[in-house]
Amino acid sequence: MSPVFAHGHLRLYLLVLLADHPMHGYEVIQALGDRFGGTYVPSAGTVYPRLAKLEEEGLVTKSADGRKTVYAITPAGRAELDARADEIAAVENGVNDSVKSLADGVRASVGAAMRSLRADLAASAQAPRGQTADEPVDVPSEGARALRDVEMALSSFRQQVRADLRRRATRGTLTGDTVTRLRDGLEALRKSL
């Protein structure tokens, strides 16, 4: 899987989050997790060193609030955001692409797990009473196993292509030519089978 943030973009995104209001570190981690719909939650080891670096650079300050350390953006941090406004839009697009890609990956994983569960349940239902599906009496035929493998491969392919095409559509690079090539390629593959 590709990284969620391009080099240096998490640093910039932390400033974007803190521009809304001051937060303690755990709130920053939660805000990132919420932004990614729970598909990506950065570790404390990812966030706190970057917050410390932003503080060293004078872009954020930290203050104690009881047992919590609260981070707030400084005027220099806001100036950095203003100076890099165009880059922030690219970061947001990258975050949107990452969310879609991560969600597609989760969807494909869940789909594969569900297919495997259905196959196990079907095999269990076919086993004689008192015998488990793991015992070799009612092992599915080679054709049934091959069909299951093909269905999983097709589903995985579909999810990957779908994610790639969504990213291209988001970027405005998906054209009718791409759709035609995909259709023609799939038809040629179907005929070859």
C-alpha positions in Angstrom: 0.0 0.0 0.0 1.2 3.5 -0.8 1.9 5.9 2.1 -1.1 7.8 3.4 0.7 11.2 3.2 3.4 12.2 0.7 6.7 13.4 2.2 6.1 16.5 4.4 2.4 16.5 4.0 1.5 15.2 7.4 3.4 18.1 8.9 1.4 20.5 6.8 -1.9 18.7 7.6 -1.2 19.0 11.4 -1.0 22.7 10.9 -4.3 22.7 9.1 -5.9 20.7 12.0 -4.5 23.1 14.6 -5.6 26.1 12.6 -9.2 25.2 13.6 -8.5 25.2 17.3 -5.9 24.1 19.8 -5.8 20.4 20.6 -3.8 18.0 22.8 -1.9 15.2 21.0 -4.5 12.6 21.4 -7.2 14.9 20.0 -4.9 15.4 16.9 -4.6 11.6 16.5 -8.4 11.3 16.9 -9.0 14.1 14.4 -6.8 12.3 11.8 -8.6 9.0 12.5 -12.0 10.7 12.0 -10.8 12.3 8.8 -9.9 8.9 7.5 -13.1 7.3 8.6 -11.1 5.0 11.0 -9.2 3.4 8.1 -6.0 5.1 9.2 -5.1 6.2 12.7 -1.6 7.4 13.1 0.5 6.2 16.0 1.6 8.5 18.8 5.2 7.8 17.5 4.2 9.4 14.2 2.3 12.4 15.5 4.2 13.6 18.6 7.7 13.9 16.9 6.1 16.0 14.1 4.4 18.2 16.7 7.7 18.6 18.5 9.4 19.6 15.2 6.7 22.1 14.4 7.3 23.6 17.9 11.0 23.8 17.3 10.3 25.7 14.1 8.1 28.1 15.9 4.9 27.1 14.0 3.1 25.7 17.1 3.3 26.2 20.8 2.5 23.8 23.6 1.1 24.5 27.0 0.2 22.4 29.9 -3.5 22.0 30.7 -3.5 19.8 33.8 -1.9 16.5 32.7 -2.4 17.2 29.0 -0.2 19.1 26.6 -2.2 21.4 24.3 -0.8 22.4 21.0 -1.8 25.7 19.3 -0.8 27.2 15.9 1.3 30.4 16.1 1.1 33.4 13.8 4.2 32.0 12.0 2.2 28.7 11.5 -0.7 30.6 10.1 1.7 32.5 7.7 3.1 29.1 6.6 -0.5 27.9 5.8 -1.2 31.1 3.9 2.1 30.8 1.9 1.3 27.1 1.1 -2.4 27.4 0.4 -2.1 25.8 -3.1 -0.2 22.9 -1.6 -2.8 22.4 1.0 -5.4 21.8 -1.7 -3.1 19.1 -3.1 -2.8 17.6 0.4 -6.6 17.5 0.8 -6.9 15.8 -2.6 -4.2 13.3 -1.5 -6.1 12.7 1.7 -9.3 12.1 -0.2 -7.5 9.7 -2.6 -6.0 7.9 0.4 -9.3 7.6 2.2 -10.9 6.1 -1.0 -7.9 3.7 -1.5 -7.9 2.6 2.2 -11.7 2.1 2.1 -11.4 0.1 -1.1 -8.8 -2.1 0.5 -10.9 -2.7 3.6 -13.9 -3.4 1.3 -11.9 -6.0 -0.7 -10.6 -7.6 2.5 -14.0 -7.9 4.0 -15.4 -9.2 0.8 -12.7 -11.9 0.6 -13.3 -12.9 4.2 -17.1 -13.1 3.6 -16.6 -15.3 0.5 -14.3 -17.6 2.5 -16.8 -17.7 5.4 -19.6 -18.6 3.0 -17.5 -21.4 1.4 -16.7 -22.8 4.9 -20.4 -22.6 5.9 -21.4 -24.4 2.7 -18.8 -27.1 3.2 -19.9 -27.5 6.8 -23.5 -27.8 5.7 -22.5 -30.6 3.2 -20.6 -32.6 5.8 -22.4 -35.6 7.4 -23.7 -35.2 10.9 -21.0 -35.5 13.5 -18.2 -34.7 11.0 -16.5 -31.4 10.6 -16.0 -29.7 7.2 -12.2 -29.9 7.8 -12.3 -33.7 7.5 -11.5 -34.9 4.0 -14.7 -36.8 3.2 -16.6 -34.0 1.4 -13.7 -31.9 0.1 -14.9 -29.7 -2.7 -13.9 -30.7 -6.2 -11.0 -29.1 -8.0 -13.4 -27.3 -10.2 -15.3 -25.8 -7.2 -12.0 -24.7 -5.6 -10.8 -23.2 -8.9 -14.1 -21.3 -9.3 -13.8 -19.9 -5.7 -10.2 -18.8 -6.5 -11.4 -17.2 -9.8 -14.2 -15.3 -8.0 -11.8 -14.0 -5.4 -9.3 -12.9 -8.1 -12.0 -11.1 -10.0 -13.3 -9.4 -6.9 -9.8 -8.2 -6.0 -9.2 -7.0 -9.6 -12.5 -5.2 -9.6 -11.7 -3.4 -6.3 -8.2 -2.4 -7.4 -9.3 -1.1 -10.9 -12.3 0.7 -9.3 -9.9 2.5 -6.8 -7.5 3.4 -9.6 -10.3 4.8 -11.8 -11.8 6.7 -8.9 -8.5 8.4 -8.3 -8.2 9.3 -12.0 -11.7 10.6 -12.0 -11.0 12.8 -9.0 -7.9 14.2 -10.7 -9.8 14.7 -13.9 -7.7 12.3 -15.9 -10.3 9.6 -16.6 -11.3 9.7 -20.3 -13.7 7.9 -22.5 -10.6 6.3 -24.2 -9.7 4.6 -20.9 -13.3 3.2 -20.6 -13.2 1.9 -24.2 -9.7 0.2 -23.6 -11.0 -1.4 -20.4 -14.2 -2.7 -22.1 -12.2 -4.0 -25.1 -9.6 -5.7 -22.9 -12.2 -7.3 -20.7 -14.1 -8.6 -23.7 -10.9 -10.0 -25.3 -10.1 -11.7 -22.0 -13.6 -13.2 -21.8 -13.4 -14.6 -25.3 -10.0 -16.1 -24.6 -11.4 -18.1 -21.7 
